[in-house]
Amino acid sequence: MEQHEGLCNLAEACGIEKGYFDASGKWVESSNEAFIAILNQLDIPIKHPDESAQFLNSKLILDSSKPIEPVIVAWFSGEYGYAEIPLLLPKYGVEGICKAGLDLENGTQIAWEFSIFDLVISSTKVVCGREFVTLQIEVPQKIPLGCHRFFLEGPFGNLQSALLASPQKAHGANFEPNQKNWGVFLPLYAAKSDRNLGAGDFTDLENLIEWTAKRGGKVVGTLPLLSAFLDEPCEISPYSPASRLFWNEFYLDVQKIFEFQHSPDARKLFESAEFQAEAQKLRQLDLVDYPKVMKLKRKVLEVLVRDFLKAANPSRKASLDSYLKKRPEVLDFALFRANVEKYRKSWHEWPDLLKAGQLNVDDVDSSIRWYHILAQWWAEEQINSLSEKALEFGSKGLYLDLPLGVNADSYDVFRHRELFAMGASGGAPPDSFFTLGQDWGFPPLRPDKILENNLEYLRSCLSHHMKHSSMLRVDHVMGLHRLYWVPRGLGAKNGAYVRYNSEAMYAIFNLESLKHKTLIAGEDLGTVPPAVRPMMKNHGWHRLYVGQFEINPWEGRVLNNAPEGAIASINTHDLPTFAAFWNGLDINERVEMGLLTEEESVVEQNARKVMREAVCDAIKVKKNEDISGMAPQNQMEIVLGNIFEELSQSDSGTVLVNLEDAWFCRTPQNVPGTWKEKPNWRHKSRYKSEELDTVAYLELILKKINGDRNS
């Protein structure tokens, strides 16, 4: 069915794009069905395309009746600057004196008056036959960076909005060649050791940071460490968290908790033959068993909770009180998690009053509620300690990962449901790899509502991460510009892109970045709209560079040049390992998933063979060494070493080594497009932390990279 012109116009006015260019550069039009479904999610109750004109008229009139936007951005090059606030009014008929006020984030207040007649007109437009002008209100003095509150009183009523006085550049924007560094990557759950309880914990991360620092590395990358559902409901994906505002107690090292050292009962339980036997059994598994590891760990944590409630150390009680004073929302989160455990199902299926958000302390088991309060406190303490020790080791600090969304059953959606489009999912349109498109399962944030919320939810998510990190990876950075929405029931092929206020999004990120001195790396992989990378560069964000996408052998080189300051690696958690890629195992995987036919796989394998031959020829030109006839393992070692050599000698800011590449692991951590069909997010490292020193090729690679990066 052809697009309905009126419906297209309505969609465009509401920030829904008419179509998109697919991976091959072909223009694809979004369907009328998708437009109507997404418009409904934006509170426009259209049922048929023929109703478009009346809804468009109402939309335009409503927009023109808002004199100021809910969020206004002013970009500053220094710590202070002048700000202007746009005011939209009818060209004729509105005049008089206005009173303005600005509550600065630092507590200072500014007040002034002005005449509408004296304001400068910056633009004009006609809406439904009426002429409107945009006037510029000048703040009469320089103001500091921050998230300020603007108030306006005039003939049009009383108004207020958020004024984001944001730094033009994020912290760490300016890259200097002498700032080149390197690090390693390993999902924390995958870390093996003789002391953990069957999955990596914060102490394993601390040990890996120290191990890396001793070799000259300054960064350790891992996957999101956020709260998760590990019972019923169960969702282990780090990119579908139970909240972006709280940590995952799964990663606690119970022995490092202060209360453990003062609890004979907890130590007795931990040291018991039965407990240690179960821990050893879980350690020996090749895959992480999240429910069993969490159940074992929780036995100790519950003893610590019981002891704390009976007789808390006064200084520790004061410390907890201080934590809760700073983060009172922990109490609500704990109450939510206690209800999840009580009903053992999604909050969408709870009794009506609870489902509506009315949580009552008396309705849940007090010990379970306190378990979640104390677990968050302990996790905050351990992450804070980890961050401080990383700096002591000479590391740049923690490199954390901010996922794009949250689980539909999450606390965030429960408590802030007005911000989410509950009848849609974020995803991606069909491409050459995912021919049916992708439905990621999480409800997207509504661009209109997050602005009405003054971006407070997003700011809280950022602060939660940045106060502990020196680097933050922003998953799917294109989502700050636009996100592909998949309406429920229509399938991933039948979605549309919805635009966001990217300027406001970058502003709140940059404010938090400067406040916490956190460098920002945007994951800009896949189909990237033309505006994204220039805007990242303009605001001081660093790109990602992935070698698998950049293989282009020529004149003795294997890879395209890496952008200056980029975070460079050979692959990501969503891609095959180097060994799997080099041998074409990912192509076999796609056949198994039904994404490629046998005939198509032959074409792909032939192309991969040509690539391998070209890489070998490039290395021959560069090093005068013919490796084409070598044994597969030896050939891979030379190719991998050559690729890391090019990366380490590039102008990238950070080179990340996926540890699993160094021992030629062939199993990916995640196969996108699969769920329970594959053991995603569960594979453990081949080597224990205590054994990393014995991996000769790893030591060789890291020594060479460190030499190149510090020469």
N, C-alpha and C positions, 0 to 999 in steps of 0.2 A: 504494500500500500504506500502511495506517495505521501510525503509529509504534508500536513495541513498547514498552509501558510500562516493563518491566524494563530494556530497552536504553536508554531515555531516562534512567532513574535512574542507570545506570552511566555514561552519557555526562556527565551533569550532575556526578557525583562526580569525574570526570576533567577538568572544566573545559571541556567541550564544550557549547555552548548548544543547547537543543532546537529553536530556530528564530530568526527575526528579523522585524522589521518592514521591509518593502521601502520603496522611495522614495515610494510612494503611501500608505503607512501600513497596508498589508495585512499580516497575520501569515502568514508562510511557514514551514512545518514542514520541518526537515531530515529526510533519508531515513534509514532503517535501514541502507542500503548505505553511506552516507557515514559514519554513526556507526561502523560496524564497521571501515571502512578507516582512519579517523583513530585509533580505539582501537589498532589494530595498529601505527600509527606511534608510539604512546605506550607500546609494549612490552606491550600487553595482547593476547594471542593469541586473541582471541575469533573464532569462525568463524560462529556462528549466534546469533540473538537469544535463543534458549532457554537459552543458557549464561550469560546476563547475571547471574542471581542469584548464582552461585558466584563470578564475577569481582568483582561488587560487594562481596560479603562479604570476599573476600581484600583488595580495595583498602581498605576501611574498617579492617580489622584492621591492615594495613600502615601506614596513616596514623596510627593511634592508637598505634603502637609507636615513633613518632619523638617523643621528649620535646621537642626543640627544632627549629625550622625552620632550613634552611640559610642563610637571610638574614633578619635582623631589622632593623626600621627604627625609629629614634628621631628625632622631629622636634624641632629646636631653633630658638628664635627669636633666639638670639644665638650667639656663638662657642663657648660652653660650655653644658652642660645636664646634667640627670640622665636616666639611661636605665633602662628596665625591660625584662626579657627574659622572655617567656612560657614556662612549662614545663608540658608536658602529661603528666599521670601518672594511673594508676588511682586512684580515690578512696580505696581501701583497700589496704593491703599494702605500700606503698612508703614507707619512712621512714628517717631517719638524717641524718648530717652530710655535706654536700657541699663540695667545694673548687672555687672558681671563679677564673678568671684572665682578664685582658683585656690583650692586646697592642695598644697604641695605634699608630696609623699614624706618630706622631712618634717611636716607639721606646721610649716609656715603658711600664712594665708595672705592672698592678694585680692584687693577689691578695687573696682573702678567703674566709671560710668561713661557712656558714649551715646551719641546721637546716630540713629540709623542713617540719617541724611549724610553724615560725614564719612561713612564707610566706602571703601573702594570696591567697585564692581569688577570681578575677575572673569565672569562668564554669564551668558544668558541662554535660556532654552524655553521652548514652548511645550506645554503639557496640556493636552485636551483643549487646545484653543486659548489657553491662558499663558501669558509670558511671565517667566520667573527669572530672577537674578541671583547669582551667588556673590555675596559680599564677604569681605575679609575683616574679621575682628582681630586686631593686633593686641597681644598681651603687652602692657605698657613697660615691662622691664624684662631683663634676662631672667630665665628660670633654669634650675638645674635639671639634669637628667632624672627621669623617674616616671612613675605612673600616677598622674595627678587627677584630681576631680575638678571639672569645670561646671560652674553654675551660671545660668543666664535667666534674668527676669525682664520681661518686656511686654509689649502689646499683644504678643502671640502666646503669652503664658509663661510658666516657669519650666525651664528645661535644665537638663544636666547630661554630662557625658564624661567619658574617660579621655584624658589627653596623655598620649604616650610620647613623652619627650625622650627619644631613643637615639643612641649613638649610631652614626652612619655605618660604622664598622663594628663587627663582633670582636671580642677579645681574641688575640692571637691572629688577627687578620694579616698582618705584615710578615711575610715569610722571608727569612734570611738564610742564605746557603749554609751558614755555620749552625743553623738550627736543625739540620737533618738528623733524624733519629730512626730507630727501628724498634721492633718489638715482636711479640708472638701472639698467636690466637689459639684459644682452646675453650670450648663451652665448659662452664664450671661444673655442671653435672657430670661431665665426662672424665674429670680428673680422678685418677686412681692413686691411692696411697695405702700404706699399711695401717693408718690410724683412723681414716674416716669410716662412716657407717654404711658404705655401699654406694655413695655418690659424693662428688666433690662438695666441699664446704668453704666457708670464708678463710679458714686457715690454709686450705689447699691453694686458694687464690693468693694469699699472702706469700706462701712459699714459692709459688711460681713467679711472682713479681720479684722476689729476692733473687731467685735463681737466674732470672733474665737480667736483672740489674748487674749481677756479678760478671756477666758476659758483655756488658756495655749497653744492653737494651733498656729503653726507657718507657716502653708501653706494653701492657698486656690487655688484649682485647678478649671479650667474652660476650655471651648473649644476655638479654635482659634478665635482671635478678628480681623481678616483681612478683607480688603475691599471686598465688595460683590455687586452683581447685584441685586437690589431690585425693579426694575421697569420692563423695557423691554430691553434686556432679563432679566429673573428673576431666580435666583438660590440662595436659602437661606442656603444651606449646608455649614457649616463652613469648610468643607474639600474639597470644590470646589471653592476657593476664586477667586475674580477678580484680585488679585495680592497677592504675598507673600512679597511684598515690602512696602505695605501701609496699614493703619488702616481703620477700618469700622466706618464711622461717625454715623452709626446707634446707637452706644453706647455713643455718646456724651450726657452729661448733659448740656442742653442749659443754664440753670441758673448759671452754674459754669464758663461759658465763660466770660472773662473780659469785652468784649464789651457789653454783656447783661446788666451788671450793669450800663452802661453809655448810654443805648439806651431806651429812653422813649417809642418809638414806639414798640420796641420788647417787653418790659414789658407790655405795654397796650394790645398788641395782646395776649400775654401769659395769662394775667389775665382776658381776656374777657370771658363772659358767654359761648359763642359759643365754644371757644377753650377748656375751662375746661370741658364742657359737652362731647366733643369728646374724650378728654383724659380719662375721667371717664368711658366712654363707652368702650374704648380700654382696660382699666385696668380690667374691669369686665369680659372680654372674658377669656375662659379657655385656648385658644390657641393664640399664638402671631400672629397678622396680620401684617407681616413685611411691605408690601406696604403702609398700612394706617398709621402705626406708623411713618414710614419714611416721609410720606407726611406731617403729622402733625408737626413733628419736623423740617422739612425743611422750613416750613412757617416762623418760627422764625429765622432759620439760614439765610434765604435769606434777611430778614430785617437787620440782623447784617452785612451781606456782603455789602448790599447797603450803610449802614451807614459808614462802614469802608472805602469804596471807595470814599465816599463824603468827609469825614473829619476824617482821621485816627489820633489817638493820636500819637504824634511824637515818643515817646518811644516804642509804640506798632509797629509802622511802622519799627523802627530800629530792633525790635525783629524779625519781619517777614523777613526782609532783611537778618538778620543773619541766620535764619532757612533755607532760600532758598539758601544762599551761601553754606551751608553745604550739602543741599540736592537739587541741581538744577533739578534732575530728577522729582521732584514734578510738575514742570511746564509742562513737557511732559505728565505725567500721567493725569494731569488736562485737558490737551488738548484732550487726548484720551477719557476721560470720557465725555467731552462736545460733542464729535462726537458720542459717544454711545447714548447720549440723543437726539441728532439731528436726527439720522437715526433710532433709536429704534429697532435695530437688530444687529446681530453679525457682527464684523468687517470683517469676511470672505465674507459678502455680500455687503460691501461698494463699492463705485466707485473705479476704478482701481488704481488711484494715491494714494488715501487714504489707500486703502487696502495694497498697497506696502509699507506703512509706512511714506508717505510724508504728515505730518500734518501741517496746516497753521493756525496761530492765527486768521487771518482775516475771516476764514471760519466758525467760531462758534460764538455763543452768548457770548460776553465778560463776562457778569454777571455769566453765568453758569460755565465758565472756572474759574473765581475767586472764585466761590462757592467751587469748588473742591480743589483749592489751600488753601483757608482759613480753610476748613473742616479738611484737613490733618494737618495743623498747630495746630489747636485747639485740635485735637485728640492727637497729639504728646505732647502737653502741659499737657493734662489731664492724659495721661498714665504716663508721667514723674512725675507728682505730686502724682499720685496714688502709684507709686513705692517708692517714698521718704517717703510717709506717712506710707506705709506698714512697712518699717524699723523702723519708729518712734514707731509704735504700738508694736514692738517686734517680728514682723513676719520675716521670712527669706527673704521676698520680693516676687515679683510676680513669679508665676509658669505658664509659657506660653507654648503653644502647637504649634509646627511647623508641618503643614500638609505635606503629601508626595508630593502632586502635586498641580496644579492650573487648573482652568477652561479652556477649549479649547478656549473660547472667551475672555480670560483674557488679561490684559495689558502685562503681562510678556511674553505670547506667541506671542502677536502682535509685541512687541518691540525686543524680543530676539528669534524670530522664528527659527533661524539657530540652536539653542540649542535643539530644540524639534523634536521628530519624529511625524510629523503631521498626518501620516496615520496609527497610532496605538494608543492603550490605555493601561494604566497600569491596572493590574487586578490580578486575582488569578486563579489557575487551579481548576478543580472540586475536591470537598472533600465530606465527609459524610454529611455535612450540606448544602453546595451549590453544588448540584449534577451537575449543568450545568456550574459551574465555575462562576467567577465574572469579569465583565467589569466595571471598575471604571470611565470610561469616560474622563479621563484627558490624554493629550499626554505626554508620558514619556520623560525625558531628554535623550539626546544622549550621551553615555559614551565617544565617541571620541570628540565631539564638546565641551563638558563642560571642557575637559582638554585643548583643543586648546584655550578656553576662560580663561585659567588659574584659573578656578573655581571662577571667579570674581562674576558671578551671584549668585552662591550658597553662597559665602561669604557675599554678600550684604543682602541676606535673613537672614542669621544668625545674622549679626550685627544689623539688624532692630529689631530682637527679644531680643538678649542678652544684648543690652545696657540698657534694662529696666527690665531684669529678673534675679533672682538669681538661678532659676531652669528652664530647658527647656526640655520638653517632645518631643522626635523625633518620629513622627508617622512612623510605619512600618520600623524599623531600618534595617530590612533585605534588604531594597531597596538600602542601601549603598554598598551591596555586589552584589546583583542581583535583577532583577525585571521581573515579568512575563509580557511579551508584548502580547497584543491581536491585531493582524492586523485587520484593518477595514474590515468588511464584513465577516470575517471567524467565528465569535462567540468565546465566552470565552473558550470553550472546545479546541479550535484549536490555541493555542498560544505556546510560548516558553520563557524560561528564558534567559535574556541578562545580561551579567556580567558587573560590573563597577569596576573602580580602587578603591577598598575599602581603600587601604593605603592612597591614596591622599585625599579621602573623610574624613577619620578619622582625618587626619592631619589638614585640614582646620577647622573642628569642634573644635579640641583641641586648635588651635591657638586662635580662637574667644572666646572659653570658658575661657582660661587663661586671655585674654585681658580684658574681662568683668566680670571675677570672677563668672561664671555661671556653676552650676552643670548640667551634662547631664544625662537624663534618656532615655534609648532606649526602645521603645515599641516592645518587642521581643515575641509577642504572635502569635500562629498559627504554621504553618510549618516553622521551623527554621533550616537552613542549619548548619551542624556541626561546621563550622568555626566562626559563628557569635558570640556566647556567649564568647568563649575564647578571641576573639579579643576585645570585649567590656570590658572584665575584664582586659586585658593587657593594654588598653588605659584609664582605669579609668572611664568607663561609668557604670551607675547603671541600673539594670534590673527592669522590672515590674513584680509584682507577683499578680495574680488574684485568689481570693479564690474559685470562682466557678469552676476553672480548677484544683484546688488542694485538693478537698474534698477526703479524704482517711482515713476513721475512723479506728483507731487501738489503743489498749491499753489506752483508755481514751482520745485520741486526735481526733480532727475532720479533721484537715488540715495537709498536708505535711509542713515541715519546710520551712520558707521563707529564700531566700538567704540573706546573710549579705549585708546590705546597700540598699536593694531593696525598690522601691516605691510600697507599698502593699495596695490592696483594695479588696473588695469583687467582684466587677464587673467593667465594663467600660461603656462608652456611647453607645457602640454597642451591649451590652449584656442586657438580661432581668434584671430587678431589683431583689433584693433578694426575695421579696414576690412572684413575678411572677415565678421565678426559683423554689422556694420551692414548689409551688403548680402546677408546670408543665404547666403553661400558655404559655410558650414559645413553648412547643411541639404542643399545639393547633394552635399557630400562624404559625408554619411550615406546618401544614396540610392545613391551609387556603391559604398559599402561594403556595401550590402544591409541596413543597419540601419533604413531607412525605405522604405516603398512610395511610389510616385508620388502616390497619394491622400493618404497621411499627410504627404508633403512639402508638398502644397498647403495643408493645414491649418496646418502649421508656418510656411510663408512668409506666410500671411495673418496669423498671430499676430505675426510679426516686423514686418510692415507696420503693424499696429495699434500695436505698441511704438514704432516710429519716429515715427509721427504723434503719439503721446502725449508723447514726448520733445520734439518740436518745439513742441508746444503749451505744455509746461512752460517751455521757454526763452522763448517769446513772453510768457508771464505774467511771468516774472522780468525780462526785459530789454526788453520791449515791442518785440521785433524778430521779425517773421514770417519764419522761415527755411524753411518747408515747400516753397516753390517754387524755392529756390535750386538752382544747379548742384550735382550730387552732391559734388564735391570741396569746394566752399565750405561746403556743409551739414555735411559730416563735420568740417571744420576747426572750425566753431563748436561742434558737439556735443562733440567731443573736448576742446576748450578749456574748455567748461562743466563737463564731468565732472571734469577735472583741477582746476578751480577749486573744486568742491565737496570733492574729496578733500583739496586743500591747505589748505582752511579748516576741515577737520574736526579732531577730537581724535585722529586716528590718530597713531601715533608716527613712522612713516616712510611717505612716499609714494614708490613706485617707478614710474618711467616706463620702459616697454618701448620702447627706442629705435626698434624697427621700427614701432611705432604712429605715431611722429612723422613718418614718411614714407609712412604708409598702405600698408605692405606687406600683401599679401593671402595670403601663404603661411605656414602655421604651421611652427614648428620640429618639432613632433611631432603625429601623428594617432594618438591612443590606439586600441588594437585592431588596429593594422597593424604589419607588420614590414618585409619587403622590398618590399611592394606600394607603399610610399611612401618618398621619400628623407628619412626621419626623421633628425634630429640632424646634418644635413649642410648646411643652407641658410646661405649666407654673408650678411653684412650688405650692403645696397645700397651703402653708402658706406665708404670707407677711413677709418681713424682721422684721417688728415691732412685729410679733407674734411668732418668733422663741423661745423666752423665755418661751412661754406657752406650748411647746411640751415637756411634762414631760419625755418621754422615751429618746428623744434626749439628754436632759440635763443629764440624768442618764448615758447614754452610754459615752458621752464625758467626764464626770467627772471621770468615771472608766478608760477610755483610758489615760487621762491626768495623773492620779495617777500611772498607770502602766509604762508609758513612762518616767516619771520623778522620779521614785523610785530608 
